[in-house]
């Protein structure tokens, strides 16, 4: 499907490209774009900078979109020229007629947004599709019991730290400084690249953001992915943060499930951090300066590209050896952070019979629930150690708790990873039952590696987030969906499952699942899949890497 988003009018004032995707997320929800390409078009496109388009397209992952696109235009050409890619711009000019919508083209669904009327948005908490105008969030927060005081504001990271983003944020900060104010909330800035860091240092933006109370962090994912050793609160303490990131799932940024994270534009984060509260609306409300006089923040304005060339900063790239055939990776067997991967076992040619259910997940289960980041990232090179976070954030339907599942062999409740390890030790295969849009969020490969490493074979859900579904296939797992979503209710955590007919596994052909209940009764349901021929070969070989090795050996 192709979903068209027709943009009319023109961005102005406090409204930004981020508000476009926040608005779209509120309309389509986190799964509304699944299986679809989002195509932005219309006269409003030309009022959005090239990096602004990147902000919008990058967050398309949060609505499940396969991809998001804008038509080629002068703003893209200008950006390509400024970043040393004029030759690509020249080539795009030659084919421009193929890089814009065809006349009279039709879309499966059309959303129309008048940019001239678009209000600044803030989405959250706990999900990026719960959309609110900034003007409403204070009242909504008070009604819902969300903390209105902002503990930390965080800007930058990824496609939310362009030169324009940093410039608009600095423009807001400069006004506060002119009136003797600094941020009431803690305030951090994460440059999305070394080029951005170096350029905003040279042009003074970084210093302005420091002067208002900001801390410039390393060029990295940073707190967006949980790389944040937060000290100002205790785990379990209810609090609010505002960020310019794309994802705000429970515990994602700081591993605290009681942190209410909201996502908005960098300039709105900056304004709210200065005010220190969600009840502040920069479009209408006044601040009190150090001299006791009230003033209103003016809507920020900034160049989309630097007047000088971008400063590339430090060249820290390490070139690989020209001939890597003689290279040996020497990893200590006692290392807690690095571990050489072992190939997963090939499929034995048999049906998957009498699998236990590790967990039946209730509700939202993102890749953060499946494989948490934050403090676990130090183990990302050690599959066995990082597997100790497997599904620790998922809610078990049996008891409504996280990281507490029944061991079907001992009948004792314990942590999910420990139970999976016990099953693996006993030679018992297991499955996971999931709800809607299972695996949304970061395309986190560990979320697919870990269940395979600990003995999982099948993940059965009402629906998958597309990238996670593909990652599961790559590791030799079977991601399957209920042909009838109501069949989710037929499976209980104490049941056993058999997937039969795998000898005839073929594209487009549903698989049969036999549910065996403890009382001896059985039910049969059908499960759908999206495997193509090559992906079935991944399953049969044990993983995509195993299959690549097979093909390499055949060719040599």
SVG drawing of the C-alpha trace seen along z (x, -y; Angstrom):
<svg xmlns="http://www.w3.org/2000/svg" viewBox="-11 -44 59 80">
<polyline fill="none" stroke="black" stroke-width="0.4" points="0.0,0.0 1.0,-3.6 -0.3,-6.1 -0.2,-9.7 0.3,-12.6 -0.6,-15.8 1.0,-18.8 -0.4,-22.2 0.4,-25.6 3.7,-26.5 5.6,-25.8 6.1,-28.9 6.4,-30.0 7.0,-27.2 5.8,-24.5 8.6,-22.2 9.1,-19.2 9.0,-17.1 5.4,-18.2 4.4,-16.7 5.4,-13.2 4.1,-13.6 0.7,-14.5 0.9,-11.6 1.8,-9.2 -1.3,-10.3 -3.4,-9.6 -2.0,-6.3 -0.8,-4.9 2.3,-2.7 1.0,-0.1 -1.1,-2.1 1.7,-2.3 2.6,1.4 3.2,2.8 2.9,-0.7 5.1,-3.3 4.3,-6.8 4.6,-9.3 4.7,-13.0 3.6,-15.3 1.8,-18.6 2.8,-22.3 3.7,-22.3 6.7,-20.1 8.9,-23.0 8.6,-24.8 10.5,-21.9 14.2,-21.7 16.1,-18.6 17.1,-17.7 13.5,-18.3 12.4,-15.7 14.9,-13.3 13.4,-13.9 10.0,-13.0 11.0,-10.0 13.2,-8.6 10.4,-8.6 8.2,-6.7 9.5,-3.5 7.4,-4.4 4.2,-4.0 5.4,-0.7 6.1,-2.1 8.2,-0.1 9.7,-3.4 8.8,-7.1 9.7,-9.3 9.6,-12.9 9.8,-14.1 13.2,-15.4 13.3,-19.2 15.5,-22.3 15.9,-21.9 17.5,-18.4 19.7,-19.8 20.9,-22.5 21.8,-20.1 23.6,-17.7 25.7,-20.6 26.5,-21.8 27.6,-18.3 30.0,-17.7 27.6,-15.7 26.9,-18.0 27.5,-15.2 24.6,-13.3 22.4,-16.4 23.3,-16.8 22.3,-13.2 19.1,-13.6 18.3,-16.7 18.5,-14.5 16.0,-12.1 13.8,-14.6 10.7,-13.7 10.9,-10.2 11.5,-11.4 8.2,-13.2 4.6,-11.9 3.1,-11.0 0.3,-13.3 -3.1,-12.0 -1.6,-9.2 -3.8,-7.4 -3.1,-6.5 -4.6,-3.8 -5.2,-6.3 -4.7,-10.1 -4.0,-12.2 -4.0,-16.0 -2.2,-18.4 -2.3,-22.1 1.2,-23.2 0.0,-26.8 -2.5,-25.5 -0.2,-22.8 0.4,-23.3 3.5,-22.2 2.9,-18.7 4.2,-16.6 3.6,-12.8 3.6,-10.4 4.1,-9.2 5.2,-5.5 4.3,-5.5 5.1,-7.8 1.6,-7.8 -0.2,-9.4 -0.4,-12.9 -1.2,-16.2 -0.8,-19.8 1.7,-21.5 -1.0,-23.9 -3.0,-21.1 -0.4,-18.9 -0.3,-20.7 -4.0,-20.2 -3.9,-16.6 -1.0,-15.8 -2.8,-17.1 -6.0,-15.3 -4.1,-12.0 -1.9,-12.3 1.4,-12.6 4.1,-14.7 4.1,-18.2 7.5,-19.2 10.2,-18.4 13.2,-16.7 15.3,-16.6 15.1,-17.9 17.1,-16.1 17.7,-17.2 19.7,-15.9 20.5,-12.3 20.1,-10.8 17.9,-12.8 16.9,-15.3 20.2,-17.2 20.5,-18.9 22.2,-22.2 18.8,-23.8 17.5,-21.9 20.5,-23.1 20.2,-26.6 16.5,-26.9 17.2,-25.5 20.1,-28.0 17.8,-30.8 15.4,-29.9 18.2,-29.6 19.7,-32.9 16.4,-34.7 16.4,-33.2 20.0,-34.2 19.2,-37.8 16.7,-37.9 19.1,-36.3 17.5,-32.9 18.8,-29.4 17.1,-26.0 15.1,-25.0 15.3,-21.4 18.5,-19.5 19.3,-19.9 21.5,-17.7 22.5,-17.9 23.5,-14.9 25.1,-15.7 24.0,-13.2 27.4,-13.3 31.0,-14.5 30.2,-17.0 27.3,-18.5 29.3,-18.7 32.2,-20.4 30.1,-22.8 27.9,-23.9 31.0,-24.4 32.6,-26.6 29.4,-28.6 28.7,-29.2 25.5,-27.2 27.1,-24.7 28.3,-27.4 24.9,-29.1 23.3,-25.8 26.0,-25.3 25.5,-28.8 21.7,-28.2 22.6,-25.1 23.1,-22.4 25.6,-19.6 26.9,-18.5 27.2,-14.7 29.3,-12.5 28.2,-11.9 26.2,-8.8 22.8,-7.3 23.2,-8.4 20.1,-8.5 17.9,-7.8 18.9,-4.1 19.5,-4.2 23.1,-5.1 22.4,-7.3 23.8,-6.7 21.1,-8.7 21.7,-9.8 18.9,-12.4 16.2,-9.9 15.8,-6.4 14.4,-3.5 10.6,-3.5 10.4,-7.2 7.7,-8.9 9.0,-11.7 8.8,-13.4 11.4,-14.0 10.9,-15.6 13.1,-14.6 13.5,-15.2 14.0,-11.5 11.7,-9.2 11.0,-6.5 9.6,-6.9 8.7,-3.3 8.6,-2.3 12.1,-2.4 13.8,-2.9 15.8,-6.1 16.8,-5.4 15.6,-1.9 13.1,-3.4 9.5,-2.2 8.1,-5.3 9.8,-7.8 7.1,-9.5 8.9,-10.4 7.5,-12.7 8.8,-13.4 8.6,-16.8 10.8,-19.1 14.3,-20.2 13.1,-23.8 10.1,-22.9 12.3,-20.7 14.5,-23.7 11.6,-26.0 10.0,-23.6 13.4,-22.9 13.8,-26.7 10.3,-26.8 10.6,-23.5 7.0,-22.4 4.6,-20.8 2.2,-23.6 4.2,-26.1 3.0,-26.9 5.7,-29.0 3.2,-30.3 1.2,-32.1 2.8,-32.0 5.2,-34.4 8.4,-33.8 9.8,-36.1 13.3,-37.4 16.0,-37.9 14.9,-41.6 11.3,-40.5 9.9,-41.6 7.7,-39.2 8.7,-38.4 7.5,-36.0 9.8,-33.7 9.7,-34.6 9.3,-31.7 12.9,-30.6 14.5,-31.1 17.7,-29.6 19.6,-28.8 18.9,-25.3 22.6,-25.1 25.7,-26.9 26.9,-29.9 30.4,-28.4 31.0,-24.8 30.3,-22.1 33.3,-21.4 33.9,-17.6 35.6,-17.6 38.0,-14.8 38.6,-11.9 38.3,-8.9 37.5,-6.3 39.7,-3.2 40.2,-1.7 40.1,2.1 43.1,4.0 43.3,4.4 43.6,8.1 41.7,9.4 42.3,13.1 45.2,13.3 43.4,11.4 42.6,13.4 40.2,12.1 41.7,13.1 39.0,13.0 39.7,14.1 37.5,17.0 37.0,15.3 35.9,12.0 32.5,10.8 32.0,8.3 33.2,10.2 32.3,13.7 32.8,15.4 29.5,16.5 28.8,20.1 26.6,21.1 23.1,22.0 22.0,25.6 20.5,26.6 16.8,27.6 16.7,31.4 14.0,31.9 11.4,32.8 8.2,31.0 8.5,28.9 6.6,31.0 5.6,30.4 7.1,27.0 6.6,25.3 5.4,21.7 8.1,19.5 5.7,16.6 2.4,15.5 2.9,11.7 0.1,9.3 -0.1,6.0 2.7,3.9 6.1,5.7 8.7,3.6 12.3,4.6 13.1,2.7 10.9,5.2 12.5,8.1 16.1,6.9 16.6,3.9 19.4,1.5 20.9,-1.0 23.2,0.9 22.9,4.0 24.8,2.5 28.2,3.3 27.3,7.0 26.3,6.4 29.5,8.3 28.7,11.2 25.5,13.0 25.3,15.3 25.6,12.5 23.2,10.1 20.7,12.9 20.1,12.4 17.8,9.5 15.6,11.7 12.0,10.5 12.5,9.1 10.2,6.2 7.4,8.2 4.2,8.6 3.2,12.2 -0.6,12.6 -0.7,15.4 0.2,13.1 0.3,9.5 4.0,9.3 7.2,8.5 10.1,11.1 8.0,13.7 7.0,16.8 6.0,20.3 8.6,23.1 6.4,25.8 8.8,28.5 9.2,27.4 5.9,25.4 8.0,22.6 7.9,19.0 11.1,17.3 12.8,14.8 12.3,15.3 15.9,15.8 16.5,18.3 13.4,20.3 14.6,20.3 18.0,21.5 16.5,24.3 14.4,25.5 17.5,25.3 19.5,27.3 16.8,30.0 16.7,30.1 13.2,28.7 12.2,26.3 10.0,23.4 7.8,20.7 6.6,17.2 3.1,16.0 2.7,12.3 0.1,9.6 -0.2,6.9 2.8,5.3 5.2,7.5 8.8,6.2 8.1,2.5 10.8,-0.1 14.5,0.2 15.6,2.7 17.6,4.4 19.3,7.6 19.9,8.9 16.1,9.2 16.2,11.9 19.6,13.4 18.7,14.0 15.6,16.2 17.4,18.3 20.5,18.6 18.4,19.7 16.5,22.4 13.5,20.6 12.1,21.9 8.8,20.1 7.3,16.7 3.5,16.6 1.7,13.3 -1.4,11.4 1.0,9.2 4.7,8.3 6.6,5.1 8.2,5.7 11.9,5.3 11.7,7.5 9.9,10.2 12.7,10.2 15.4,10.3 13.7,13.4 13.8,15.1 17.5,14.3 18.3,16.2 16.4,19.3 13.3,18.7 9.7,19.1 7.8,15.8 4.1,16.8 0.8,15.0 -2.6,16.3 -4.8,16.7 -7.6,15.9 -6.4,13.3 -9.0,14.6 -7.0,17.9 -4.6,15.9 -7.1,16.7 -7.1,20.4 -3.4,20.8 -2.7,20.8 0.8,20.5 0.6,24.2 -0.2,25.6 2.2,27.4 2.5,26.5 3.4,28.5 4.1,27.0 3.5,29.7 3.9,30.0 7.3,28.3 8.5,30.8 6.1,28.9 7.0,25.4 6.3,23.1 5.7,19.4 2.0,18.5 1.1,21.8 -0.2,21.6 1.3,23.9 -0.8,26.0 -0.4,25.7 -1.7,28.3 -2.4,27.0 -2.2,29.6 -4.0,28.6 -3.0,30.2 -6.3,32.0 -5.4,34.0 -7.7,32.2 -6.3,30.7 -7.2,27.9 -5.8,27.2 -5.3,23.7 -3.7,22.3 -0.8,19.9 0.3,17.5 3.8,16.5 5.6,14.2 8.5,16.4 9.8,16.4 11.9,19.2 15.2,17.7 14.0,17.1 12.8,20.7 16.3,21.7 17.5,19.6 15.2,21.6 16.4,24.9 20.1,23.9 19.6,22.6 20.2,19.0 20.8,16.6 24.5,16.6 24.6,20.4 22.9,20.2 25.4,17.7 28.2,20.0 26.6,22.9 26.3,20.9 29.9,19.7 31.2,23.2 29.2,24.3 30.6,21.5 34.2,22.3"/>
</svg>
